[in-house]
Each structure stands twice: as C-alpha cells, then as structure tokens.
C-alpha cells in the first residue's frame, strides 16, 4: 500500500485511540468517585457513568451535518478539541454535575469520531485495502482501551484520594498530539467532488494515495456517482435506502446487546464479584485490554482475506459459548480464574468479529451522497444502546445475579448468528460504488 495512504489512515485512526481511552478510563474512577460524592446507584449510573454515552449519542446523531458541511478533515480537528477540553475539565471538576458535563463533552467527541473517522478512511482507501485501513480505527479503539487500563493501574495511588483525577486528565496529552497531526492530512477526495465540486483538488489527493491510472479511474467513478442532492436527512430515510438502514441498525443493535460495553465499563467491579481482590481486578482489566488488542490485530489481518461475514460467524459462535460459560461460572460459583478465562474468550470473540467489522461495514453500505448521514444512523443506534446498557449497568450489576445478566446477553447472540446467516451481505473486495448498485434497489 501507498505509504502516504497508510500514514493518513493512521493519523485519522488516532481518533479511535482517544475514543477507546475516553470511554474506558472511567472504569478506574468508577469506585473512587462513588465513594467521594456518595451518590445513589441511579444517579451514579445516569450521570457519572453514562453521561459520556449520552454525549456520544448526540454527537453520533448530528455528526452528519459538520462532516458534510465543513468536511471530514475539519470535523476531525474539532474532535481533538472536544477530547482535550473533556480530559482537563473532568480531571479538575469539583462536583458530580460539572464532572458529568465534561464527560458529556468527551462523549460528543466519541460520537462525532465514530462518524467522521471511518467515513474519511473508507473514502481514501481502495476496495482491496478498505477493510484493513478501516479496521485501523477499531485497532486504535482497543489500543486506547488497553492503555487506559494500564494507565489506571499505574496511576492508582499516585494522587492519593485524587488519583482518579490523574487517570482522567492524562488523556489531554494524546488529544493535543492528535490535533496537531490531523492538520497535515488532505481532505477526502469524495467529499471534494460531491460537496465542493472540486475535481482538480480531488485528483491531487488521489495521486498522493494511488497510481495515476488508478486515480483517474477512481475519479471517474466518483464523478459518475454524482447526483443532485436535496435534504440529506430526507434522502437517507427514503424507501430506496431501506436495506442499508436495516443492516446498519441490526449490526449496531447486536454489537451492544452482546454486553461488550457493560463488561468494559464495569470490568473491575465484575472481576471483584468473580472473586478477585480490588488491586487484582484492576490488573486483570489489563488482561482484558491486551486480549482485545491481540485479537483485533487478527481481525485486521483477516477482514480483507476471509471477509466481513466470516469474521461475524466466528465472533457470534465465540460470543455464545463464552457468555453462557461465564453465566455457568457465576451460577455454580466456579473459581475466579474460570470466569476470567471465558470473559477473555468473550473479549477475543468480540475483537475478531463485531469489533473488527462494525465500523468498516457501516461505512461501506451507504452510497457516497448520504454516507455521513447513513453512518450517523448506524452509529447513533449503536450509541443509544451503549448508553442504555451503561445507564442500567450500575443497577444490573447490583440487583440481578451475574449469571442472569450474562445468560441474557448470550441469548441475544444466538439471534445475531441468525442475522449473519440470513441477512448480512459480504462486502469485501468491492468498491463503494459497486456496493451502492448491489444494495440500493
């Protein structure tokens, strides 16, 4: 692959690193904040833990507007600002309300990031490498998750009762680096043609990332795909887009109803219930992040070889086995090591399946002229359910027996397996314009 193309994709995918770090870093601050402000379970779940997720929902649902109007690049710069403000503000907050506000700001960054970054990467990549480059975003998400777990572990006790402030504030460093680097990437060639009608600038970008002949062919396809556009909101929800809308809804729905965010957000607390001491639960959280990273790399390797659908088969079967075995472990009071082993199997199944596929798949199935708004729909659904799972997580973990919660998630993953087999199309090796012809009737 072209070195510039790889560099641009890596820089943009750094938004995923901040995404992963920001969403999971709260797990280390969860218990100290609960003790500090002595809030109720409902307040803690609604504001402290899930406020960032509600920011993510708003960010995802409305990200199509700036992504189309101001461009993918400018939107990505704005994301860096949101992350930086959130990190510093959350670390310095003196009450739960101000803390929740700054977590909400970070959530906006996560939501917009989940639209703008995969959209940008899909639009500069070719059909043969779009899966790998798109999966870089997911790789950076799980890398950010791993670093957040390690950071929380290393910073425990550094600031005494205020160590959680260091855990949250340290995110400002990568946010600042990301902002500086993203200034150096070019604008999306598809955005330049479809929204600026600037074919010359688009050709300049394409020549940086591909051969002259390939650049000319891609530009011809983009120009041929140009359509007069009215209201993007009316268009994306029109009957002709019912197939990609349904596919985006279902893959996003099943992604969160696997319980992945429940486990990542409440990892230390779940591991304590599994039988680990507090310090061991933080350390074991690192194992979760490490397994997530290793199997995400495997997913990146396989996504353009085996294809999106095959990875979803592997992930679905792994989900079902691991979730029911974790439920069995809690029901029979099995050892902490037994439960951790199957939690790690669950994480690996997610990483190689849904984790590797979701952002790539949603960015592929919508046509050029409504991609940002279609991406907003799919990611908005994802984040609504993520927020609901996190909102009720504090209650679920303390009201219901753990085996009931894990068995519930396992049952839903049986339904996901049927979705993959009966409805999900294979998108590997096809250009965005080819996929549009297949999915839009």
Secondary structure, DSSP 8 states (H G I E B T S, - for coil): --HHHHHHHHHHHHHHHHHHHHHHTHHHHHHHHHHHH---HHHIIIIIITHHHHHHHHHHHHHHHHHHHT-HHHHHHHHHHHHHHHHHHHHH--SHHHHHHHHHHHHHHHHHHHHHHHHHHHHHS-TTTHHHHHHHHHHHHHHHHHHHHHHHHHHTTTTGGGHHHHHHHTHHHHHHHHHHHHTTS---HHHHHHHH--HHHHHHHHHHHS-HHHHHHHHHHHHHT------HHHHHTSGGGHHHHHHHHHHHHHHHTTTHHHHHHTHHHHHHHHT--HHHHHHHHHHHHHHHHHHHHHHHHHHTTT-HHHHHHHHHHHHHHHHHHHHHHHHTT--HHHHHHHHHHHHHHHHHTHHHHHHHHHHHSS-GGGHHHHHHHHHHHHHHHHHHHHHHHHHHHHHS-HHHHHHHHHHHHHHHHHHHHHT----TT--HHHHHHHH--
